[in-house]
Amino acid sequence: MTRITPLLLACALCAPCIGSAARLKELVSIEGVRDNQLVGYGLVVGLNGTGDRKQTLFSTQSLANMLARMGVTVDPTQITVKNVAAVMVTATLPAFIQPGARIDVTASSIGDAANLQGGLLVLTSLKGTDGQVYAIAQGSVVTGGFVASGRAGTSQTVNHPTAGRIPEGAIVEHASPLPDLSKNLHLQLRDMDFTTASRIAEVLNKKFSDGKPLARADNGRVVTVPVPAEWGSHPADFIAELENITVDTDAPSRVIVNERTGTIVMGKQVHVAPVAIMHGNLSVQIQTTYSVSQPLPNSQGTTQVVPQEKVGATEERARDVVLQNGATVEDLVRALSAIGSTPRDIIAILQALRAAGALEAEVEVI
């Protein structure tokens, strides 16, 4: 593990404070204004022999069913087509999108097709969780990868050729469910915090209320705002006014630790109680060497391999750090850097400080 560097110190000390002013647009989302997931089952045709094989039964059955709807009767057991692949088609239906608009779709093989490159997705219905068809997808699949193979059996695969996208490959047939925004708005905080929710309600009441409280914080996640009568006919303008209001946020102090990379991010508002830290390293080394014992000439002995072990233990002198009352994370990091602590050492020290109740912050390991 590399030793802590001035760059890491600068990142830790210059990290923005968790509590700061932010627009309401960055803090909340409106209940009901959300995306909806769509899914469908379809066939990709036109592949160059890289489609599903004989053991994938549902692709041949689907092909036979599609041909039957077109007036062609085929026995599914007699079909051997390597240019067709069964795929699962997924898409995201944005909020307020209207019929006729186009959205991107993703086609992923669910059989044993080797490559979807150059394939064409045949007309596929995309349904929501309510079973209603919201979009129809069709178009050429763009994989962004390929598979190349030689006669000797060697092959080369680039990226992931069994899944691809169809840009603007689906046409919306039905609009997504629309929430009623003309009466009450429920603002959902992205990060739950009672103080921030209370401050949001306070700021909204100061701006829009004429003596009677307008907004209220239901809990640490939801703030309810009734739409004023003068904005009832055009609530979108009222929401636009809300989004640009600045609120002083608040959140508990946190120390984020990534033990895999040795990254530590802490805000300067994190305080450390008066504490003394002693840290040292104990190193134990065991070395084994093998020597050959050769018997004397004309003796009855045999050659033997004799292991020889050497055990050594070294322990560094404990390095100590004393933090006075009111010490901040800046004092802690600089003191630990001064004694040559590595990021892994600092992680262990932070966890010990938290266990001792001397660190006034949450330690989150990611």
Phi, psi and omega per residue, in radians:
M1 nan 2.259 3.138
T2 -1.229 2.675 3.139
R3 -1.311 2.742 -3.095
I4 -1.140 2.374 -3.049
T5 -1.897 2.848 3.077
P6 -1.022 -0.539 3.130
L7 -1.139 -0.737 3.107
L8 -1.138 -0.650 3.084
L9 -1.089 -0.760 -3.128
A10 -1.113 -0.687 3.120
C11 -1.119 -0.672 -3.113
A12 -1.254 -0.692 -3.043
L13 -1.439 -0.449 -3.102
C14 -1.728 0.122 3.096
A15 -1.062 2.392 -3.108
P16 -1.118 2.582 3.098
C17 -1.130 2.522 -3.117
I18 -1.134 -0.739 3.109
G19 -1.491 1.974 -3.122
S20 -2.712 2.963 -3.138
A21 -1.373 2.375 3.135
A22 -2.591 2.693 3.074
R23 -1.251 2.646 3.140
L24 -1.093 -0.473 3.131
K25 -1.058 -0.605 -3.139
E26 -1.468 -0.242 -3.026
L27 -1.722 -0.565 -2.977
V28 -2.304 2.852 2.931
S29 -2.224 2.766 -3.092
I30 -1.657 2.243 -3.133
E31 -1.034 2.254 -3.135
G32 1.701 -0.388 3.095
V33 -1.563 1.672 -2.994
R34 -2.668 2.840 3.034
D35 -1.422 2.812 3.094
N36 -2.247 2.396 -3.114
Q37 -1.526 2.402 3.102
L38 -2.094 2.620 3.136
V39 -2.559 2.624 3.120
G40 -2.755 2.871 3.116
Y41 -2.027 2.293 -3.098
G42 -2.595 -3.077 -3.141
L43 -2.146 2.389 3.010
V44 -1.833 2.146 -3.099
V45 -1.998 2.977 3.092
G46 1.460 0.283 3.125
L47 -1.341 2.710 -3.091
N48 -1.633 1.125 3.111
G49 1.275 0.252 -3.096
T50 -1.915 0.290 -3.115
G51 -1.424 -2.852 -3.114
D52 -1.190 2.589 3.120
R53 -1.611 -3.038 -3.031
K54 -1.116 -0.547 -3.062
Q55 -1.299 -0.220 3.052
T56 -1.535 1.731 -2.983
L57 -1.355 -0.627 -2.997
F58 -1.211 -0.433 3.114
S59 -1.195 -0.719 3.109
T60 -1.211 -0.646 3.093
Q61 -1.138 -0.705 3.120
S62 -1.150 -0.680 3.109
L63 -1.135 -0.702 3.118
A64 -1.149 -0.701 3.111
N65 -1.123 -0.698 3.130
M66 -1.156 -0.708 3.115
L67 -1.175 -0.599 3.127
A68 -1.125 -0.658 3.093
R69 -1.159 -0.353 3.109
M70 -1.688 0.103 3.082
G71 1.597 0.200 3.133
V72 -1.950 2.069 -3.119
T73 -1.706 2.135 -3.113
V74 -2.368 2.438 3.059
D75 -1.361 2.110 -3.107
P76 -1.038 -0.522 -3.113
T77 -1.258 -0.263 -3.111
Q78 -1.744 0.041 -3.101
I79 -1.571 2.249 3.012
T80 -2.310 1.533 -3.093
V81 -2.107 2.043 -3.137
K82 -1.647 0.055 -3.111
N83 -1.762 0.218 -3.108
V84 -2.189 2.439 3.114
A85 -2.358 2.379 3.039
A86 -1.425 2.356 -3.074
V87 -2.355 2.701 2.965
M88 -1.773 2.204 -3.062
V89 -1.876 2.234 -3.135
T90 -2.228 2.672 3.127
A91 -2.755 2.877 3.090
T92 -2.048 2.176 3.122
L93 -1.649 1.919 -3.101
P94 -1.190 2.791 3.099
A95 -1.181 2.505 3.066
F96 1.151 0.185 3.112
I97 -1.258 2.552 -3.033
Q98 -1.931 2.753 3.113
P99 -1.002 2.457 -3.102
G100 1.743 -0.337 3.101
A101 -1.302 2.794 -3.112
R102 -1.965 2.513 3.100
I103 -2.300 2.749 3.101
D104 -1.386 2.610 3.090
V105 -2.292 2.781 3.103
T106 -2.149 2.285 3.123
A107 -1.956 2.194 -3.096
S108 -2.226 2.304 -3.109
S109 -1.174 2.393 3.077
I110 -2.022 0.051 3.071
G111 -1.896 -2.524 -3.136
D112 -1.975 0.545 3.062
A113 -1.138 2.491 -3.096
A114 -1.562 -0.450 -3.025
N115 -2.827 2.344 3.072
L116 -1.766 0.149 -3.082
Q117 -1.096 2.295 3.104
G118 1.406 0.072 -3.094
G119 -1.460 2.829 3.127
L120 -2.141 2.148 3.081
L121 -1.340 2.195 3.115
V122 -1.475 2.675 -3.062
L123 -0.622 2.040 -3.049
T124 -2.287 2.294 3.093
S125 -1.486 2.363 3.116
L126 -1.932 2.144 -3.049
K127 -1.970 2.700 3.022
G128 -1.623 -3.042 -3.129
T129 -1.190 -0.317 3.111
D130 -1.520 0.033 3.115
G131 1.462 -0.017 -3.133
Q132 -1.504 2.520 3.112
V133 -1.423 2.110 -3.115
Y134 -1.879 -0.336 -3.114
A135 -2.701 2.748 3.081
I136 -2.131 2.225 -3.065
A137 -1.968 2.499 3.043
Q138 -2.943 2.481 3.090
G139 2.682 3.108 -3.112
S140 -1.375 2.399 -3.112
V141 -1.540 2.229 3.084
V142 -1.833 1.973 -3.043
T143 -1.594 -0.583 -3.063
G144 1.274 0.256 3.128
G145 -2.685 3.029 -3.138
F146 -2.738 2.885 3.067
V147 -2.198 2.222 3.086
A148 -2.129 2.350 -3.121
S149 -2.375 2.683 3.127
G150 -1.937 3.077 -3.107
R151 -1.213 -0.469 -3.100
A152 -1.389 0.028 3.123
G153 1.680 -0.069 3.111
T154 -1.363 2.579 -3.136
S155 -2.548 2.770 3.122
Q156 -2.354 2.189 3.135
T157 -1.997 2.292 3.106
V158 -2.035 2.237 -3.122
N159 1.057 -2.501 -3.029
H160 -2.235 1.621 -2.989
P161 -1.389 -0.067 -3.120
T162 -1.658 0.163 3.039
A163 -2.495 2.441 -3.118
G164 -2.643 2.961 -3.131
R165 -1.978 2.706 3.024
I166 -2.140 1.699 -3.112
P167 -1.066 2.229 -3.111
E168 0.888 0.716 -3.046
G169 -1.527 -0.062 -3.129
A170 -2.228 2.485 3.087
I171 -1.849 2.239 -3.125
V172 -1.261 2.255 3.134
E173 -1.769 -0.560 -3.141
H174 -2.329 2.464 3.115
A175 -1.220 2.661 3.099
S176 -1.216 2.735 3.123
P177 -1.005 2.318 -3.069
L178 -1.792 2.278 3.068
P179 -1.369 2.737 3.099
D180 -1.506 1.913 -3.089
L181 -1.806 0.150 -3.041
S182 -1.584 -0.173 -3.075
K183 -2.045 -1.320 -3.109
N184 -2.075 2.408 3.043
L185 -1.905 2.305 3.085
H186 -1.905 1.889 -3.134
L187 -1.528 2.119 -3.115
Q188 -1.798 2.063 3.115
L189 -1.220 2.380 3.111
R190 -1.222 -0.555 3.067
D191 -2.127 2.073 -3.076
M192 -1.116 2.209 3.077
D193 -2.833 2.139 -3.098
F194 -1.157 -0.682 -3.119
T195 -1.124 -0.785 3.126
T196 -1.123 -0.708 3.117
A197 -1.096 -0.727 3.113
S198 -1.139 -0.683 3.124
R199 -1.166 -0.655 3.104
I200 -1.077 -0.817 3.122
A201 -1.085 -0.683 -3.141
E202 -1.125 -0.774 -3.130
V203 -1.144 -0.716 -3.137
L204 -1.163 -0.660 3.118
N205 -1.159 -0.639 3.109
K206 -1.177 -0.575 -3.049
K207 -1.506 -0.690 -2.998
F208 -1.942 -0.295 -3.062
S209 -1.482 2.506 3.101
D210 -1.963 0.848 3.139
G211 1.921 -0.615 3.126
K212 -1.718 2.240 -3.125
P213 -0.981 2.357 -3.114
L214 -1.759 -0.986 -3.071
A215 -1.697 2.683 3.078
R216 -2.512 2.549 3.084
A217 -1.574 1.920 -3.141
D218 -1.231 -0.681 3.094
N219 -2.823 -2.874 -3.122
G220 -1.330 -0.015 -3.100
R221 -2.076 -0.496 -2.994
V222 -2.168 2.338 3.009
V223 -2.120 2.148 -3.120
T224 -1.669 2.262 -3.127
V225 -2.249 1.904 3.016
P226 -1.204 2.414 3.126
V227 -1.315 2.143 3.123
P228 -1.020 2.675 -3.077
A229 -1.039 -0.661 -3.106
E230 -1.221 -0.271 3.107
W231 -1.812 0.012 -3.016
G232 -1.064 -0.582 -3.113
S233 -1.420 -0.292 3.124
H234 -2.464 1.256 -3.098
P235 -1.150 -0.391 3.128
A236 -1.093 -0.643 3.100
D237 -1.185 -0.628 3.096
F238 -1.140 -0.725 3.103
I239 -1.120 -0.661 3.102
A240 -1.093 -0.657 3.075
E241 -1.137 -0.717 3.136
L242 -1.095 -0.737 -3.020
E243 -1.084 -0.492 -3.058
N244 -1.687 0.127 3.070
I245 -1.362 2.377 -3.135
T246 -1.655 2.334 -3.110
V247 -2.257 2.422 3.043
D248 -1.421 1.950 -3.079
T249 -1.474 2.893 3.096
D250 -2.548 2.603 3.132
A251 -2.806 2.692 3.106
P252 -1.136 2.592 3.123
S253 -1.187 2.377 -3.107
R254 -2.323 2.615 2.971
V255 -2.078 2.020 -3.098
I256 -1.691 2.190 -3.060
V257 -2.168 2.231 3.004
N258 -1.995 1.740 -3.037
E259 -1.239 -0.424 -3.133
R260 -1.185 -0.681 -3.109
T261 -1.823 -0.146 -3.119
G262 1.322 0.400 -3.121
T263 -1.609 2.342 3.124
I264 -2.281 2.199 3.110
V265 -2.131 2.152 -3.129
M266 -2.406 2.541 3.049
G267 -1.519 2.722 -3.112
K268 -1.249 -0.239 -3.131
Q269 -1.419 -0.062 3.113
V270 -1.312 2.189 -3.106
H271 -1.885 2.668 3.138
V272 -2.131 2.305 3.121
A273 -1.235 2.790 3.093
P274 -0.967 2.176 -3.036
V275 -2.761 2.665 3.035
A276 -1.977 2.301 -3.092
I277 -2.042 2.224 3.039
M278 -2.112 2.256 -3.049
H279 -2.469 2.273 3.110
G280 -2.558 2.985 -3.106
N281 -2.127 2.344 3.041
L282 -1.925 2.154 -3.116
S283 -2.096 2.183 3.115
V284 -2.044 2.196 -3.133
Q285 -2.111 2.280 3.086
I286 -2.111 2.066 -3.128
Q287 -2.029 2.310 3.137
T288 -2.071 2.180 3.066
T289 -2.089 2.631 -3.108
Y290 -2.028 2.249 3.076
S291 -2.081 2.659 -3.092
V292 -1.795 2.182 3.098
S293 -1.681 1.986 -3.063
Q294 -1.750 2.179 3.133
P295 -1.210 2.807 3.116
L296 -1.218 2.739 3.111
P297 -1.047 2.537 3.106
N298 1.078 0.292 3.088
S299 -1.665 2.959 -3.128
Q300 -1.607 0.071 -3.097
G301 -1.337 2.933 3.116
T302 -2.153 2.741 3.120
T303 -1.231 2.273 -3.114
Q304 -2.191 2.522 3.038
V305 -1.709 2.096 -3.047
V306 -1.927 2.025 3.081
P307 -1.361 2.481 3.094
Q308 -2.212 2.159 -3.079
E309 -1.925 2.460 3.057
K310 -2.178 2.191 -3.126
V311 -1.990 2.202 3.119
G312 -2.322 2.480 3.135
A313 -2.270 2.258 3.090
T314 -2.238 2.439 3.137
E315 -2.324 2.190 3.123
E316 -1.246 2.697 3.076
R317 -1.156 2.360 -3.122
A318 -1.078 2.279 3.106
R319 -1.721 2.305 -3.021
D320 -2.028 2.582 3.088
V321 -2.347 2.290 3.114
V322 -2.042 2.148 3.130
L323 -1.887 2.282 -3.107
Q324 -1.506 3.064 -3.141
N325 -1.109 2.350 -3.131
G326 1.497 0.175 -3.137
A327 -1.160 2.498 3.133
T328 -1.892 3.100 3.121
V329 -1.137 -0.483 3.087
E330 -1.094 -0.768 3.104
D331 -1.113 -0.697 -3.127
L332 -1.115 -0.854 -3.081
V333 -1.152 -0.723 3.131
R334 -1.145 -0.671 3.130
A335 -1.171 -0.748 3.116
L336 -1.167 -0.612 3.087
S337 -1.175 -0.605 -3.100
A338 -1.148 -0.525 3.129
I339 -1.632 0.134 3.047
G340 1.392 0.518 -3.140
S341 -1.290 2.486 3.066
T342 -1.549 2.883 3.071
P343 -0.960 -0.656 3.117
R344 -1.153 -0.652 3.064
D345 -1.096 -0.759 -3.111
I346 -1.123 -0.667 3.100
I347 -1.053 -0.802 3.128
A348 -1.112 -0.680 -3.135
I349 -1.185 -0.716 3.132
L350 -1.102 -0.740 3.126
Q351 -1.141 -0.634 3.099
A352 -1.203 -0.677 3.104
L353 -1.110 -0.713 3.120
R354 -1.129 -0.732 3.125
A355 -1.130 -0.558 3.130
A356 -1.433 -0.104 -3.133
G357 1.354 0.314 -3.110
A358 -1.690 -0.185 -3.126
L359 -1.852 2.036 -3.088
E360 -1.536 1.090 3.139
A361 -2.889 2.796 3.042
E362 -1.483 2.324 3.092
V363 -1.734 1.987 -3.121
E364 -1.963 2.105 -3.133
V365 -1.744 2.172 -3.131
I366 -2.011 nan nan
